[in-house]
Amino acid sequence: MGLSIKKLYGGYAGQDVLKDVSITVPDGQIVALIGLNGAGKSTTFKHVIGERPIRSGKVVFNEVDLVENPTAFKEQLAYIPEQPILYDELTLAEHIHLMLASHGLDDQEHWHQAMALLVTFRLDNKLHWLPKHFSKGMQQKVMLVAAFSLKAPLMVIDEPFLGLDVLAQKALVQLMEERTKAGGAILLTTHLLSSAAAFVDQFVWLDQGEVREQASPAELAAEHQISLVEMDELFS
Ligand SMILES: Nc1ncnc2c1ncn2[C@@H]1O[C@H](COP(=O)(O)OP(=O)(O)OP(=O)(O)O)[C@@H](O)[C@H]1O
């Protein structure tokens, strides 16, 4: 089980981007979508989270089909976009309360988990601040705290490390590993191939809207005769 993207075609009005994209993200695994700028990574995500209608193909998570049952599909999903989406007029605490409420989660039950995450990301003393006054990295942390508080079985994370300091990057890898150990499935995009090779279970190499390969970092490295630490050389 887990996430299954099968023969996905999609893109934008007048522009086909994705061609026959098939990707699997088994429960308990972290899968990283990689590829050069414009390869179609964010477009794939827009289809998987239901932001853009798919032209053809199937997106299914644990037997729930995105097109046939969008509400049930999205209830299982936590999505973190590349650019933080925050409300100008809400404080940090209000963002967390709102996120829990919008997913029908009991506030008291889940608040302590959110607080633990705020401590991890060193935001616990900023509960009454407006995140619009935060730095880019701090805003990204708000998105991470909100998303991880949901304990969603499927997480889709676009460029998770962008703007994060080294402590936060380390904390995020640990959180993702904890989530997958608990059975969750995580699909992310990254340009940091060598760093990701240390913790992802599989890479999916997207090239001009097509999947070139889905393989473990070790398999990909062996096939392209590079070491894991040289993974950043993959595209050259
Ligand atoms: N809103 C849009 N309307 C039309 N075309 C778009 C739109 N967004 C992206 N594209 C096109 O879709 C293709 C894939 O873009 P996409 O953003 O999915 O790439 P990406 O792999 O995420 O790139 P990056 O690594 O730069 O984030 C590109 O050719 C891009 O020009």
The ligand as an SDF file (V2000), in Angstrom:
LIG
                    3D

 31 33  0  0  0  0  0  0  0  0999 V2000
    1.6270   27.8540  -13.8710 N   0  0  0  0  0  0  0  0  0  0  0  0
    2.2400   27.3680  -14.9510 C   0  0  0  0  0  0  0  0  0  0  0  0
    1.7140   27.5770  -16.2030 N   0  0  0  0  0  0  0  0  0  0  0  0
    2.3220   27.0630  -17.3100 C   0  0  0  0  0  0  0  0  0  0  0  0
    3.4480   26.3200  -17.2520 N   0  0  0  0  0  0  0  0  0  0  0  0
    4.0010   26.1000  -16.0600 C   0  0  0  0  0  0  0  0  0  0  0  0
    3.4410   26.6060  -14.8490 C   0  0  0  0  0  0  0  0  0  0  0  0
    4.2160   26.2080  -13.8100 N   0  0  0  0  0  0  0  0  0  0  0  0
    5.2230   25.4850  -14.3490 C   0  0  0  0  0  0  0  0  0  0  0  0
    5.0970   25.4160  -15.6780 N   0  0  0  0  0  0  0  0  0  0  0  0
    5.9780   24.7210  -16.6100 C   0  0  0  0  0  0  0  0  0  0  0  0
    5.9770   23.3390  -16.2980 O   0  0  0  0  0  0  0  0  0  0  0  0
    7.2840   22.7830  -16.4750 C   0  0  0  0  0  0  0  0  0  0  0  0
    7.6650   22.0500  -15.1990 C   0  0  0  0  0  0  0  0  0  0  0  0
    7.7580   23.0220  -14.1510 O   0  0  0  0  0  0  0  0  0  0  0  0
    7.8630   22.5790  -12.6100 P   0  0  0  0  0  0  0  0  0  0  0  0
    7.6270   23.8050  -11.8040 O   0  0  0  0  0  0  0  0  0  0  0  0
    6.9940   21.4110  -12.3710 O   0  0  0  0  0  0  0  0  0  0  0  0
    9.3940   22.1280  -12.5430 O   0  0  0  0  0  0  0  0  0  0  0  0
   10.2600   21.6990  -11.2890 P   0  0  0  0  0  0  0  0  0  0  0  0
   10.8600   20.3620  -11.6130 O   0  0  0  0  0  0  0  0  0  0  0  0
    9.4750   21.7840  -10.0450 O   0  0  0  0  0  0  0  0  0  0  0  0
   11.4080   22.8000  -11.3340 O   0  0  0  0  0  0  0  0  0  0  0  0
   12.2650   23.5110  -10.1740 P   0  0  0  0  0  0  0  0  0  0  0  0
   13.3770   22.5520   -9.8230 O   0  0  0  0  0  0  0  0  0  0  0  0
   12.8040   24.7200  -10.8640 O   0  0  0  0  0  0  0  0  0  0  0  0
   11.3630   23.8410   -9.0200 O   0  0  0  0  0  0  0  0  0  0  0  0
    8.2060   23.9450  -16.8620 C   0  0  0  0  0  0  0  0  0  0  0  0
    8.3930   23.8930  -18.2530 O   0  0  0  0  0  0  0  0  0  0  0  0
    7.4240   25.1700  -16.4700 C   0  0  0  0  0  0  0  0  0  0  0  0
    7.6770   26.2260  -17.3520 O   0  0  0  0  0  0  0  0  0  0  0  0
  1  2  1  0
  2  3  1  0
  2  7  2  0
  3  4  2  0
  4  5  1  0
  5  6  2  0
  6  7  1  0
  6 10  1  0
  7  8  1  0
  8  9  2  0
  9 10  1  0
 10 11  1  0
 11 12  1  0
 11 30  1  0
 12 13  1  0
 13 14  1  0
 13 28  1  0
 14 15  1  0
 15 16  1  0
 16 17  2  0
 16 18  1  0
 16 19  1  0
 19 20  1  0
 20 21  2  0
 20 22  1  0
 20 23  1  0
 23 24  1  0
 24 25  2  0
 24 26  1  0
 24 27  1  0
 28 29  1  0
 28 30  1  0
 30 31  1  0
M  END
$$$$
